[in-house]
Amino acid sequence: MKGYQKYFINKLTWFLITFICAFLLNFILPRLMPGDPVTAIVSRLAQGMSNATGVQAIYQQYADLFGTNRPIYEQFFIYARNVLHGDFGFSFSQYPRPVSQVLSASIWWTIALQFPAIIVGWLIGNTLGALAAYLKGGFDKVLMPVSIFISNFPAFGMAVILLVIFGVNLKWFPTSGGYGYDLLPSFTWSFIWSVIIHYQLPFWSIVLIAIGGQAIGMRSMSIYELNADYVKYSRFMGIKDRKIIGYVFRNAMLPQITGLALSIGTMMSGALVAEIIFSYPGLGFTLLNGVMGQDYPLISAATLIITVMVLSANFIIEILYGIIDPRIKAAQAD
């Protein structure tokens, strides 16, 4: 118990240190971008105005509102205080919408895209990997190189290929958006069908990449388990092969389940490339619009959410590792 407390405190300390550094970077880096975002807002509001004094007054009003005319350290303390209260401020690029409203609308699109894609890719990949290890022969010789190729394929490359083939050439699916631009969100069949059609290309671009990696991992673990001593002993004792295989794949599945939990924990950051390429209205596309519009509050809030999800997922997995496998706890607690 004492060793586990030391292990837990060590992991918690590094989690807090990493979070503080990430929080500082989330605030500082967007503000190092060149240009003045308040100027873009003022230019929209002051269209047609020829009075320079009036334009300057509008600029000063919004600079005071967003705090861009204050020292950077003062802006940081205001930002930290507001975040503790769940207030991320107003979006520069979509003013007067609050950042929390912008993100709450986009996060659900990301979850709806990522979570099913992770599950489907995990199920298909592990099934193919297990079959390759058990059947061997031609099935394994075909699956292994294909899986290696797909798993090492860049996410943006797979998205572009699907976009060109099925969106541009065959015109089976739309190339951008989460639904038709001529529709308004509603519980009508036309809107639901439009969402389903727009969903296909970004969904399968994520699934195909996931299948390759999962298949390789499951195949390697299954081969290791199939050659273990307990399998040879069980076969020598005359235990039915079907029962042995059940235990083999159950043991091989343990690391894959850990990977699944980690993928779910980090899914907020996983679909950014697909969302940007397909202009899918999720967190990635929202983050891109924030960068293009120099939207400091939106960029900081979006990256902070992604950072917290990634750090929390890694922290939880490491704590569970220490509980499940005492060897890890003992090795890292020394």
N, C-alpha and C positions, 0 to 999 in steps of 0.2 A: 504493500500500500504506500509506503514511504517513497519507494522508487517511482511509483506512478505519479505521485504528487510532484516530484521533481521533474518528471517528464512533462506533465501538464503545464506546470509553471513556465518551463523553458519554451514550450510551444506558444503559450499565451503571451509571453514577453516578446517573442519574435513577431507574433501577429500584431501586437500593438505598435511595435517599432515600424513595421512595414506599413501599417495603416496610416500612421502619422506622416511618414515620408510620402506616401501616395496622396494623402489629403493635401499636403503642401504643393505637390506637383500639379494636382488637379486644379488648384487655385492659380498657381503662378504661370504655368505654361500657356493657357489661353490668352492671358494678358500680355504675353510677350509678342503676340501677333501684331504686325504693322497695321496702322490705320486706326481710325476712331469710329466705333460703332454708333455712337450718338449722332454723328454727322449724317448717317444713312437715315435715321429716324427723322431728324430735323428736315432733311431734304424732301421727304415724303409729305411732312406736315406743312412745310413752307412753300409748296408749289404755287407759283403765281404771285408770291409776295415780293415786292421790290424794295421794301423798307429794310435796310440792313440792320437797323436797331432792333426791329421786331424779330428778325431771324435770330439775332444774337440773344435776345431775351428768351426765345424758345429753346435755343441751345443750352443756355445757362439753367433753365428750368429742368430739362431732362438730365443734364450733367449732375445737378443736385439730387434728382430723384434716383438715379442709378449709382451715384457716388463715384463716378469716374474722375471727378476733379479732386478727389481726396488722395492723400499719400497711400502707397500700396499696402503698408503695414496696417493702416487704419481700415482700408477696405477688407483686409484679411480678417481682422477681428470682428467686423460687422458680419462678414460672410459666415464665419464659424458660429457666431451667436445665432444667426438666422437658421443655419442648418440644424442646430440642436433643437430648434423649435419647429423643424419640418418646413421651413420657408426658404425656397430657393430663389425668390425674387421674381421679377417679370422678365419675359423673353424679349431680347432686343429685336430679333428678326420678326417676331409675331406679336409685338406689343399691341394691345394691353393684356394679352393672355399670360397668366402666370406659368412659370416653368413647370410646376407640378401638374398643371392641367395638360400641357403639351406632352409631357412624359407619360402620364397615366393613359393617354390615348394611344401612344405608340408602343408601350410596353406589352400590352395585350396582343398586339399583332405579332410581336417577336415571340412571345410565349406560344401562341397558337401555331406559329411556323416551326419553331425549334423543338418543342417537346414531342410532338408526333414524329418529326423527322429523326430525332435521337432514338426513340423507341423502335421505330420501323427499321432503321439502319442497324441497331443493335441486334434485333431479332433475326433479320435476314443474314447479317454478317456472321453471327455465332452459329447459326444453323449450317451455313455453307462451310465454315471452318471445321465444325465437328464432322460433317460428312466427308470432307477432304481427308481428315486424319483417319477416319474409320474405313472408308472405301478404298483410299489410295488410288493407284493406277492412273488411268487417263483423266479421271475427274480432278484429282489432285494436281496433275501436271498442267492442266488448263487453268484451274482456279488460282493456283499460287502466283504465276506471273501476272495474271490479270489483276489480282488483288494488290500485289506490290505496285503495279503501274498506277492503279486508281488511287491507292492510299497516298502515293507521293505526288499526285497531280495537284497543282495549286487550286484552291477553292474558286478563285476568280476565273481560272481557265476552264473548269468544268461548267461554271455558270455561263460563260461566254459561248462555249460549244453548244450547250442546250438552247441558248438564246438564238444563235444563228441557225441551227438545224430546225428546231421545232417552232421558233417564233418568226424568223425572217424568211427562211426558205419554204418550209411546209405550211406555215401560217396556221398551225393547229392551236396555238395558244397565244394570248397577248404578250407583249414584250415588256410592259411596265405597269406599275400601279398595283393596288390591292383590290380594285374593282373598277368598273367602267366609269370614266370621267363624266358621263352623262347621267349618272345615278346618284341618289342620296342614300346614306345608310338607313335601312329599314328591314323589317321582317317580311319581305316579299320574296317570291320565288325568283324573280328576275335579278334581284340584288344578291341573293344567296348563291345562285348559279354563277353570277359574275365573279363572286369571291372565290368559288371553287375553281373556276377556269384560271383566274390570275394566280392561284395558289400553286399550281402544278409545277411550273418551271423552277421557282426558288426552292420548293420542297424537295424535288428530286435532285437538284444540284447539291443539296446538303446530304441527302440519304446516300447517294452513290459514293461520296467521299467516305462516309462513315462505314459503309459495308466493307470496303477494302481493308481498313485498319482493324475492324472487329474480326474479320475472317482470318487474317494473319495471326492475331493474338490467340484466338480460340484454337486454331490449328496447331500452333506451337505448344500450348498448354495441354491439348488432348494427346498429342504424340508423346509428350513427357509422361503423362499419366498412364497411357497405354503400355509404356515400357517399364512402369514401376514394378517393384518386387511383389506388391500385394496383388497385382493383376496376374502375374505369372503363377503365384501361389494359389490364387483362387481357381484358375483354370486347371492347375494340377489336381486340386481337390474335387474337380468335377462340377463346380458351380456353373449354372447356365450362363452363357455368354451375354444374354440380354440383361441379366441382373448385374453382371460385372460392368457392362457398358453404362448402366444407369449410375453406378457409383463413380465411374471414371469421369463422365461428363459433368456430374454434380461437383466434383472436386475441381475440374478444369474451369468451371463457371465462376468460382469465387473471385479471382482477379478481374474477370469481366464484369461482374456485378459492381465491384469497386470502381471500375472505369465508367460504368453507367451512372453511378451516383455522382462522380466527379463531373461528368458531361452535363448532367441535369443541373448541378450547382453552378456551372460556368456557362449555361446556355445563353445568358444575356449578351455575352460577347461573341458567341459563336456564329451568328447569322449576319454579321455586319457586312461582309463582302457581298453575300447574296442579295441582301436588301438594297445595297447601294447600286449594284448592277441592274437589278430589276425594278428599281425605284419603288420597292415595297415599303409601305408606310409604317415600318417598325422603328426600333431604337437606332439601328444603324443608319437608316436614311435620314432620320431626325437629327442625328449627330452630324452627318454630312452637311445638312442645311444649316446647322448651327455654326459649323466651321466656315462655310461660304459666307454667312451673314455676320461673322465676327460676334456671335452671340455668346459672350462670356458666361452668363448664368446658365444657359442651356448646355454648353459644352461641359462646364464644371459639374453640373448635376448628373448628366448622362454618364460621364466617365467615372464619377464617384459611385454611381449605382453598379456599374460594371466591376469596378475595383472591389467594392464590398462583397459582391456575389462571388468573385473569383477567390478572394482571400478567405471568406467564410467557408467556401466549399473545400479548399485545401486544408484549412484548420480542422474542420469536422472530420475529414478523411484521415488526417494524421492522428487525431485523438482516437478514432475508431480502430485504426491500425494498432495503437498501443494497447487497446482493450482486447482485441481479437488475437493478436500475436505478441506474446510477452517478450520474444526475442528482440523485436524492434524497440520496445520500451527499455529493455535492459541495456541494449547497445547504445542508445542515445542518451540514457540517463547517466552513464558513467562519465 
